[in-house]
């Protein structure tokens, strides 16, 4: 067993190492092995729009329809979601990769500049939605939970839209964007 500052590793076989009491860098690398879709989370609209790239979306319940998002506790969207009582999650397509990159930056646009850049419109709940997204979910805030350095927002889906099935999803895996393999008739 190798010892480090607060961590230890066990070699199970030549290709597998188990880290006990892992540090955040090891945890982040291991979570990066889980591929995710990429979304844009929005709160508000018009002059009050805040938006950010997000890949922590979880379907929680069908009755009622609930989704969960996780964002940094010091994030720009936390006060807006709490005060506005809701949010929207826009599922991005491969063709919207540039938006995902732009809205992952700290200096990302907000307000009307973000509305224009995203091609966003006001949804039925008052949250900005992106009609060109593969899907979007408009949510009323159902619950909020403090979770370490993040806040978990549970939203009750009150409106949604689904794009055409032909759209290729924007995916993130091991710290970079990736694609699903093209399905060939012989491999289906």
C-alpha distance (Angstrom), angle and dihedral (degrees) to the residues before:
residue distance angle dihedral
X1 . . .
X2 3.80 . .
X3 3.79 117.0 .
X4 3.80 126.9 -147.7
X5 3.78 135.1 166.0
X6 3.80 99.9 -55.3
X7 3.79 94.4 -25.8
X8 3.75 135.2 86.7
X9 3.76 130.7 -171.6
X10 3.76 131.8 -150.0
X11 3.81 121.6 -158.4
X12 3.82 105.6 -139.2
X13 3.79 95.9 176.6
X14 3.83 135.2 -21.9
X15 3.83 92.6 -76.6
X16 3.82 103.3 35.0
X17 3.79 129.8 70.6
X18 3.80 123.0 179.8
X19 3.81 116.1 -153.3
X20 3.80 116.0 -153.3
X21 3.82 116.1 -155.6
X22 3.82 91.5 6.8
X23 3.78 121.9 -155.7
X24 3.82 121.7 -125.6
X25 3.83 93.9 -96.9
X26 3.81 92.5 55.7
X27 3.81 90.6 44.3
X28 3.80 91.4 50.7
X29 3.82 91.7 49.0
X30 3.80 91.6 49.6
X31 3.84 92.5 48.1
X32 3.81 88.0 49.8
X33 3.80 87.0 67.8
X34 3.82 88.2 69.5
X35 3.82 108.4 83.5
X36 3.78 115.8 -138.1
X37 3.75 139.6 -174.4
X38 3.80 118.3 -112.7
X39 3.79 123.1 -122.8
X40 3.78 140.4 172.0
X41 3.78 114.9 -127.0
X42 3.80 114.9 -151.8
X43 3.77 132.7 -169.6
X44 3.79 121.7 -173.3
X45 3.80 126.3 -12.7
X46 3.79 141.0 -119.8
X47 3.82 112.9 15.6
X48 3.82 90.1 -5.9
X49 3.81 98.4 53.4
X50 3.79 118.3 129.7
X51 3.81 118.7 178.8
X52 3.79 136.7 176.8
X53 3.78 140.6 174.0
X54 3.78 111.5 -102.2
X55 3.78 135.0 -179.3
X56 3.80 98.9 174.8
X57 3.80 101.8 92.7
X58 3.77 120.6 139.7
X59 3.79 130.6 -178.5
X60 3.80 104.8 -133.8
X61 3.81 109.8 172.4
X62 3.80 143.3 3.2
X63 3.81 94.7 -158.4
X64 2.95 100.4 68.2
X65 3.81 101.0 11.4
X66 3.82 104.0 -115.7
X67 3.80 134.1 171.7
X68 3.80 129.4 -175.2
X69 3.80 127.9 -144.8
X70 3.79 127.5 -176.2
X71 3.80 122.8 -152.3
X72 3.80 134.9 168.4
X73 3.80 111.9 -84.0
X74 3.81 90.4 -126.7
X75 3.83 92.5 47.4
X76 3.80 122.9 130.4
X77 3.82 92.7 -119.1
X78 3.81 98.4 54.9
X79 3.83 97.4 83.1
X80 3.82 92.8 42.3
X81 3.79 94.2 51.2
X82 3.79 92.0 46.7
X83 3.83 94.3 46.1
X84 3.81 96.4 38.6
X85 3.77 95.1 45.9
X86 3.79 96.7 -131.5
X87 3.78 153.0 31.7
X88 3.78 142.4 -153.4
X89 3.79 128.9 -126.9
X90 3.81 117.1 -152.1
X91 3.83 116.1 -163.1
X92 3.81 108.7 -141.5
X93 3.79 129.3 -140.2
X94 3.78 126.4 -140.3
X95 3.82 88.8 -100.5
X96 3.84 89.5 61.4
X97 3.79 95.6 60.0
X98 3.83 91.8 115.9
X99 3.82 89.7 58.9
X100 3.81 90.6 50.9
X101 3.81 90.6 52.5
X102 3.81 94.6 44.4
X103 3.80 94.6 48.3
X104 3.80 93.3 47.2
X105 3.81 90.5 67.3
X106 3.78 123.6 94.5
X107 3.83 89.9 -128.9
X108 3.82 93.3 53.6
X109 3.79 117.3 144.2
X110 3.77 122.2 -95.1
X111 3.79 137.2 -172.8
X112 3.80 120.1 17.7
X113 3.82 92.1 -13.9
X114 3.82 88.6 60.3
X115 3.82 91.3 45.6
X116 3.82 90.1 55.1
X117 3.81 95.0 42.9
X118 3.81 92.4 49.9
X119 3.80 94.9 41.1
X120 3.80 84.0 -126.8
X121 3.78 127.9 170.8
X122 3.77 132.1 -169.3
X123 3.79 110.5 -89.1
X124 3.80 127.3 -146.9
X125 3.83 91.3 -88.3
X126 3.81 93.9 49.5
X127 3.80 93.2 -105.0
X128 3.80 119.8 123.7
X129 3.81 113.5 -104.5
X130 3.79 130.8 -173.4
X131 3.82 110.0 -129.1
X132 3.84 91.0 -163.8
X133 3.83 91.8 57.4
X134 3.79 117.7 109.2
X135 3.80 88.1 -117.4
X136 3.76 138.2 -17.3
X137 3.77 135.0 -158.6
X138 3.80 122.2 -154.6
X139 3.78 110.4 -155.2
X140 3.77 139.4 -169.4
X141 3.78 112.4 -146.8
X142 3.81 108.0 -98.2
X143 3.83 100.0 172.0
X144 3.79 142.7 -16.3
X145 3.80 125.9 -145.8
X146 3.80 129.9 -172.6
X147 3.82 108.5 -133.9
X148 3.79 116.0 177.2
X149 3.80 109.2 -72.7
X150 3.82 91.4 -11.5
X151 3.79 138.8 67.3
X152 3.79 119.8 -136.1
X153 3.79 115.0 -145.9
X154 3.77 117.4 -163.9
X155 3.80 110.7 -159.1
X156 3.78 129.7 -165.7
X157 3.80 107.7 -137.5
X158 3.79 108.5 -127.6
X159 3.82 98.8 165.0
X160 3.78 135.4 13.8
X161 3.76 142.4 174.0
X162 3.80 131.6 -156.3
X163 3.81 124.4 -155.9
X164 3.81 127.7 -147.2
X165 3.82 116.9 -57.6
X166 3.80 92.5 -123.5
X167 3.83 93.1 73.2
X168 3.80 115.0 113.8
X169 3.83 110.8 -132.7
X170 3.80 122.3 -122.3
X171 3.80 106.1 -120.6
X172 3.81 133.8 -170.5
X173 3.81 124.0 -156.1
X174 3.81 133.1 161.5
X175 3.79 93.9 -5.2
X176 3.79 98.6 -48.7
X177 3.78 143.5 72.8
X178 3.79 115.3 -92.1
X179 3.80 140.6 176.2
X180 3.74 136.5 -126.1
X181 3.79 112.1 -112.7
X182 3.78 113.8 -97.6
X183 3.80 109.7 -101.8
X184 3.76 112.1 -124.7
X185 3.83 118.4 -163.2
X186 3.80 90.6 -118.4
X187 3.82 92.4 55.1
X188 3.80 98.0 44.4
